[in-house]
């Protein structure tokens, strides 16, 4: 699991499709859905951690973009 696309594919396996129209919102909702899938023991801990790390990294990138565009 290395990209946001990989995380999207994982979520799709469980019937979760996320598209809110703004990338940072998509990332936040994907993180929530991922936590729910993990809490329901549908994925193992290493998969959960890898996916969360990808989402956190993407979230930081989006925050940085927004910060730079507001200057």
HUZI-V418040 format. One record per pair of residues at least 24 apart in sequence whose C-alpha atoms are under 10 Angstrom apart, sorted by the first residue. I is the first residue (numbers start at 1). J is the second residue. D is the distance in whole Angstrom. If there is no record, write none. Layout:
[[I | J | D] [I | J | D]]
This chain:
[[1 | 47 | 8] [1 | 48 | 10] [1 | 49 | 10] [1 | 50 | 6] [1 | 51 | 6] [1 | 52 | 10] [1 | 53 | 9] [1 | 54 | 8] [2 | 50 | 8] [2 | 51 | 8] [2 | 53 | 9] [2 | 54 | 6] [2 | 55 | 10] [3 | 50 | 10] [3 | 51 | 8] [3 | 53 | 10] [3 | 54 | 6] [3 | 55 | 8] [3 | 57 | 10] [3 | 58 | 9] [4 | 30 | 10] [4 | 51 | 8] [4 | 52 | 10] [4 | 54 | 6] [4 | 55 | 7] [4 | 57 | 9] [4 | 58 | 7] [5 | 54 | 10] [6 | 51 | 8] [6 | 54 | 9] [7 | 31 | 9] [7 | 34 | 9] [7 | 47 | 10] [7 | 48 | 10] [7 | 50 | 9] [7 | 51 | 6] [7 | 52 | 9] [7 | 54 | 8] [7 | 55 | 8] [8 | 34 | 10] [8 | 51 | 9] [10 | 34 | 9] [10 | 43 | 9] [10 | 47 | 9] [10 | 51 | 9] [11 | 37 | 8] [11 | 51 | 10] [14 | 42 | 9] [23 | 58 | 9] [23 | 59 | 9] [23 | 62 | 8] [24 | 55 | 10] [24 | 58 | 8] [24 | 59 | 6] [24 | 60 | 9] [24 | 61 | 9] [24 | 62 | 6] [24 | 63 | 8] [24 | 66 | 10] [25 | 59 | 9] [25 | 62 | 10] [26 | 55 | 10] [26 | 59 | 10] [27 | 52 | 10] [27 | 54 | 10] [27 | 55 | 6] [27 | 56 | 8] [27 | 57 | 10] [27 | 58 | 7] [27 | 59 | 6] [27 | 62 | 9] [28 | 55 | 8] [28 | 56 | 9] [28 | 58 | 10] [28 | 59 | 8] [30 | 55 | 8] [31 | 55 | 7] [31 | 56 | 8]]
